[in-house]
Amino acid sequence: MSDPTEFSPPPQTTTDLPPGWLEVTAMDMDAQGVARKPDGKVVFIDGALPTELVSANTHRKKNNWEQASLTEVHRQSSQRVQPGCPHFGLHAGACGGCKMQHLHVAAQVAVKQRVLEDNLWHLAKVKAETILRPIEGPAWGYRYRARLSVRYVAKKDKVLVGFHERKSRYIADMETCKILPPHVDALLLPLRALIGSLAARDTCPQIELACGDTVTALVLRHLEPLSPDDKDKLRAFAAGHGVQWWLQPKGPDTVHLLDEGGEQLAYALPDFGITMPFKPTDFTQVNPHINRVLVTRALRLLDARKDERVIDWFCGLGNFTLPIATQAREVLGIEGSEALVARSRDNYESNQARRQATEALAATTFVARNLFDMTPAMLIADGVADKWLVDPPREGAFALSKALADIHQARLGNSLADPACDADVNGLGAGDASQPPALPVLTPGHEGWQPPRRIVYVSCNPATLARDAGLLVHQAGYRCVSAGVVNMFPHTAHVESMAVFERVDEAWAA
């Protein structure tokens, strides 16, 4: 790219720009610069940053927008930095694992904060009363979970191990990866050599990485049985590089240790005296440094007390549930996966066994349930909880939020409530869709149920958070008291966030 100091001061308005120049005014959720042509048409530009004047090559056109790639920078952003990885960029073969390495990490956080606020306002007309300070951590060496693609390229007689190229199904020819922990980064070339030496090199498409605090596990996906010689090579590699091999011959439920024994994969939450054992294919947060801070802040905002009952929705392994159990009177953890519920029970029991009687965890129950089919009746059946912690996948917690909104609207006698709410709440089954919707009426037996006073919502998708926030604020009787971003994935466009909702008692008093 050109040196911006070689150019005279840029024009002050877009109408004064030389032909072909574009002024970048924003960055979208895919880390593309956003500009407008003189006719008002939006152009999304790979590699461009806000405030820059650039030229770009258009490679896709639609009626209202275009996609382009940066070709030249005429005025450089003060936040543009030298990428930390040699495989990052717009060049052929560039790795697609990161999209924002050319932007200063502090500016990345600012962009993500704007994405969160814009989603809340434009999608839900919700504005947080307070913006939380961003949660940040190490910008490099943070990715303790990853799926590395593997392929033997016969034409080059070379094995590739890494992420895919930008916008391509091909695997990038990576020799280093700076977002992986240094000891894993150092394994990339040895792993190439190892896979290349196996008789099964053509039938091993993936290596999944899972790092605990002291154990590095590698899960080898193999499409055909491994020979004894190949297994011996894996054992020699494990001994030489201090890793633990797991094998996956078919689906995730077939994952098993190459050799039984050895140290257990686990991570600690030291602020709460909790240790979380897990299996390498279990869902855990990619960034353990941020996860520790995230859990601590979430529990501080939740402010669970010894006389309170708390529900942890989408509880997974108990990442939030067990810390909550150090503070509350009673905890209910609900998760869709039977396997994760079984693991969370085991984690609860193992942590309980290690604690002194005076520091015992609160009574905690774990339940497996499809939370995407939540109804008002199911919600009421779970009993009254003073506070909720909600940590859903990317799809969000729509059914849960809607059930809460339907109960509130039913108490108000509002026809905006779900017409099926009456049947659900009263346990009468599905209503008759051919009849005009009746106002939902709650049975006397449910009059004692109250919604949580506070909800802490941890999100990995600002769009679904905004959708659910709209229900909570506009239909369920809550206000959004605070929200902020969590930079769980530095140098990527992924936005993790947290929002806190508090019940408006006057609204529920109706």
N, C-alpha and C positions, 0 to 999 in steps of 0.2 A: 504494500500500500504506500501511497505517497506521503511524504512528510508534510503535515499541514502548515508548517512554518514557511513553506515555499510559496504559499498562495497569499494574495492580498486579502485584506479584511473582507469577509463574506457579505453578501447583500443583507439588508435588514429585514426584508419581507420575502415571502415565497414568490411573490409576483415579479421580483427582481432577479430571480435565479437564472443562470444561463440555461439554455436548452439541455434537457436530460438530467439536470441536477434535481435532487429531492431533499427536502428537509425532514428529518426523522423526529417525530414529536412524542412517540411513546413506544412501549414494548409490550407485545401480547403474551399470552400464557404459553406459547411455544417458543418464547425468547426471540421472536422476530421483531425487527424494527418496523414501526408503522409510520407511513408517510402518505401524503396526498398529492396527486398530480394537479396541475392547474385547473383541470375540469372537475376536480373534486373526487375523482376515483381513488379508492384506497389501494395502497401498495404495501404488501408485507415483504420485508427484505431480510433474508438470512444474513447474519453477520453484522448488521447495522445497529447502532445504539442511539438512544434518545439524545437530542441536541445536535447530532451530526448532519453535515451536508454531504451527500453521497451521490454516486452514480451506481446504477444497478442494471443487471441483465434479467429481463422478464422471461420466465420459462413456463408460466401458466396464466391464462387470461379467462376471466369470467365477466359477466355484464357489469358487476358493481365492484370488483376487486381484481387484483393481480398478485401473483407471487413472483418474487425475484431474488436474485443472489447479488450480494455486494461485489462490485468490481473496483471501486475506487472511493477513498475517503478524501473529501476536500476540506472539511473542517472536522477535526477529531474531538470526540467527547473527552472531557477531563477524567472520566471514569473508565476509559479504555485502558486495559493492562495487557501485559505480555502473558499469554496462556502458559500455565505451568506444565502442560503435557505436550510432547512433540506430536502426538497423534490427533490433537484437536485442530479443527479448522474447517475450511470449505473445500479443501483440495480433494482430489480423487483418492479414495481409500481412507479418508479421515474417519476416526471413530465417532459413532453416534451416541456414546454413553453420556456425554455432557454437552450442554448447549450454551453455557454462559461463562465459560472460562475467560473470555475476553473482556468481561465486565468486573470491576472491583467488587469484592465480596460484600462490602457494606452497601453498595448500590444494588446488588442482587436482592438483598433483604428489603431495601426500600421499594423495589419493583414488586416484590411479592406482597408487601404490605398494601400497596396500591391495588393489586389484583384482589386481595381479600376485601378491602373496603368497597371497591367498585362492584364486586359480585353481590355483597350484602345490600348495597343501595339499588343497583340497577335491576337485580333479579327479585329482590324482596322488599325494597323500600324500608330497609332496616339500617339504622345507624347506631353503632355502639356508643354508649355514653363516655366510655374511656378506652383509649387505645393502649393495650399492654405493650410493655417494652419487649422487643423481639428476643426470642431465645436463640442464642448463637453458640457455636462451638468450633472445634478445629475444622479448617476448610479443606484439609488434605488428610488422607489416610484414615478416613472415617467409615468407609463402607465395609462393615463386618458381615453383611449378607449380600450375595451376588450369584447370578446364574451366568456362568461362562460357557459360551458356545464352543464346541470343538469340531474340527474338521480336518481330515487328511486330504490335502490337495495333491492328487497323483501327478499332475502336469509339472508341479514345482517340487515334487517329492518333499513336501513340507507339511507339518502340522500347525494349524492355527488355533490358538486358545485366547478367547477374549469376547468383546462385545461386537455387535454388528456395526457395519459402516453406516454413515448417515444416509437415511432414506434408502436402505438397501437390505437385501436378504443375505448378502455376503458378510463373512466375518472379517473384521479389520485385522490387518497384519500388525498386531501390537507386541511390542517388546517390553513395554512398561505401562503401568496404570497408577497414576498418583493419587487417585481417590481410594484405592485399596490400601489396607494396612501395609506398611513397608515390608513386613515379613512375607505377606502374600504377593505383593508386587514382585519380590525377588524370586517367587516360584514360577512365574509365567514361562520363562525360557526352559527351566528344568522340566516343567510339565509338558512342554512341547516335545522334548527329547524322550520323556517317559512314554507318552502316548504313541510316538513314532516307533518305539521299540516293541510295542505290544502286537501280538498276532491279531488282536481285536481292534486295531487302530481304525478300521473302516466302520465299525459299529458302536462307537462311543461318541454320541453327539453332544454330551453336556457334562459339565462338572459344576455342581452347586456348592458354594462356599458358605459355611456357617462358623463364625468365630465366637467362642465364649471368652470369658476372662482369662482362662489358662489353656484352653483346648482349641485347636483349629481343625475343623472337620471338613472333609471333601467328599461329596457324594458323587460317585461315578455312575452315570446312566449308561447302561450297556444293553444292546439289543439282542445279543447272543450270549450264551454262557461263556464265562472266562475260563481259559485253560489254567491248569495248576502253575504253569510257568509264568503266565501273566499275573496271577495272584502273588507269586513270589516277588515279581518285580514291583508290584504295588507295596508289598511289605518292606522291601529294601528302601523304596522311596520314603515311606513313612518313617522308618528308622533314621534315615539320613537327614530328613527335613523337619522332623518333629510334628508330623500331622497325623490325623486319624482318618482312615479310609472307611467309608460306608458305600455299599453297593445298592443300585436300584435297577433290577432286571426288568420291572414292568412299571405299574403305577406307584404313586407315593406310599401306598400301604405296604409295598414290598421292600422298602428301604431297611437295610440291616447292616450291622457292623461286619467288616471283613473278618475280623477276629474278635470274639467276645472278650470283655475285660477292658482295662484301661480306665483313665479318668473320665468322669461324667462331664458332658457339655453343659455349661451353666453360666449365668451372669448374676451379678449382685446388685442390689439396690441398697447401698450402705446407709443412706439416711434413715432407713426403716428396719435395718437388720434383717433384710430378706434376701434369700438366695433362690434363683429361679432356674432349676434344671429344665432342659428342653432337648428335643430331638432336632436334627439338622433341617428337616423339612417343616417343622412347626413355624407358624408365623411369629416372628419377633421383629422388633424395630431394627432397621438397617444400621442406625447410628447409636451405639450404646452411650456415648458421651452425652448426646442430646437427650436420649431417653431418660437418663437419671435426673436431669434438670426438669424435663417435661413432667415426670411423675411427681417430683417435689412441688413444682408450681401448681399442678392440677389439684393436689391434695391441700395445698395452702388455700387455693381459691374455693375448694369444696368446703373446707373448714368443718370436717366431720367431728362430732363430739361423742363423748362416752354414753350419752343418753339417746343417741340417734340411730335410726335404721337407714341404711344406704343400699341402693341398687346400682350395680355396675353392669350396664348393658353392653353386649358384644365384648364379654370379659376375656376371651381368649385363654391364655395360660394363667391369667390372674395378675398380669403386669400392674394393674391398678387395684385389683380386688384385695390382694394380700397387704399392700401398704395401707389401704383403707381399713382393713381389719386390725391394724395397730392403733386405730384412733376411734372407731365407732363402737356402738353397742352390738349391732347385728348387721351382717352384710349378705346380700343375695347377688350372686354372679350368674348372668344368663348369656349363653353362647349358642350359636347354631350348630357347631360341630361336636358330635358325641366324643370324638377322640380328644379334642381340646378340653372338654369338660372333665374327662377322666384324668387328663394330665394336670388340670388345675386342682382337682381334688387331691391328687398325690402331692402336688407342690404345697398345698395348704397343710396337709398332714406332716410332711417332712419338716416344714418350717415350725409348725406347732411343737413338734417333738424336740426341737433344739432350743426352745425358749423356756425361760424360768416361769414358774407359776404366776409370779407377779407381773410378768410381761406377756402373758398368754394372748394369742390372737382372739378377736371377737368371734362369736358363733357365726359360721359362714356356710352357706348352702350354695351349691352350684347346680344349675338346671340347663339341659339342652333343649332349645326351642328355635323354630324358624322365626326369626325376628322380622322377616319381610312379610309375614302374614299376621302381624299383630292386630288385635281388635280391642275395642273398649272393654269388653267382658274379660278378656285375658289380662288386660292391664289392671282392672279392679281386683281380679282374683289373686294377683301378686301381692296385694296388701298395700297398706300405706307406708311410704318411705319419706323420710324427711328431705333426702337429697338424692340426686342421680348423678352418675358419671356415665357419659355416653361416648363410646369410641368405635364408630362403625367403619366398615370398609368404604371404598370409593362411592358405592351406591348410596351411602348416607343412611339416615334413620327415618325415612318418610313414614312408614307404617306406624312406627312408635309415636312420632310427632303428631300424626293425623288422629291416632286413637286418643291422645291427650286433648287435642283440639275438639274432637267430636264430643267428648264428655263435657267439656266446658260449654260448647255451644248447646248441648242438650239441656244443661242446667239453665241456660239463658232462654230456652225455648226458641232458639234461632233456627230458621229453616235452611240456613247455610250449612248446617251440619249434615253429615253423611246420612241419606235416607235409611241406610241399613243399620244405623247406630242403635235404633230402638230394639231391633231384633237381636243384635249382638249383645247389648247390655243386659237384656232380660233373658238371654239364653234360649231364645225361641227358634234359632236357626235362621236361614236366609228369608228375607222378606219377599213379598209378592211384587215383582217389578212392574206388573200390569196395573197396580193400584197407585193412586197419587201418593207421593211421599208424605208421611205423617211426621209431626214434630217428635223427635226422640224424647222419651220420658224415662227417667231413671227410677228403678224400683226402690221402695222404702229400705230394703235391706242393704242398699249401697250408699245410703245417705251419709254414712260415716267416713266414706273414702275421701281423702284429700290428696291433691297433687303435690309433688315435691316443692319445697320452698325455693330450692336452688338446683340448677342443672349446669354442670360443667361438660361442655361438648368438645371433644377432641376430634379434629377432622383432617382427612388427607385429600379432600376435594372441596375447594371453596364454593363451587357451584352447587353441590348438594347441601353443603352447610347453609348457604343462603336460602335455598328452597325450604329447608326445615326451619330455619330461623323465621322465615315469613309466616309459617304456620304457628310457631310458638308465640310470636309477638302479636300477630293480627287476629288469630283465632283461638289461642289457648290461654290468654291472660298473663303473658310474661313480658318483661322488658329485657333488652340486651344491655347489660351493665358494662360489659367489657369484651374486647376481642383483640387478638394479636397473632402474629405469625411465628412459626417455629422453623428455623432453617435446618430441617432434618437432612436435606439433600443439597449441600452447597454445589454450585456450578451447574445444577440442573434447573429446569423450569418447574419442578414439582413444588407445590405450595402446601405445607402442613400448617395447621392453625388451631386456635383454641378460642372458644367463646363462652361467656358465662351469662346465664339467664336467671332472673329472679322473678318469683311470682308477684303479680300485682294483687294484693289481697282484696282490694275493693272490687276488682273484676270477678274474683271467685266468690265473693260474699253474696253476689246476686243469686 
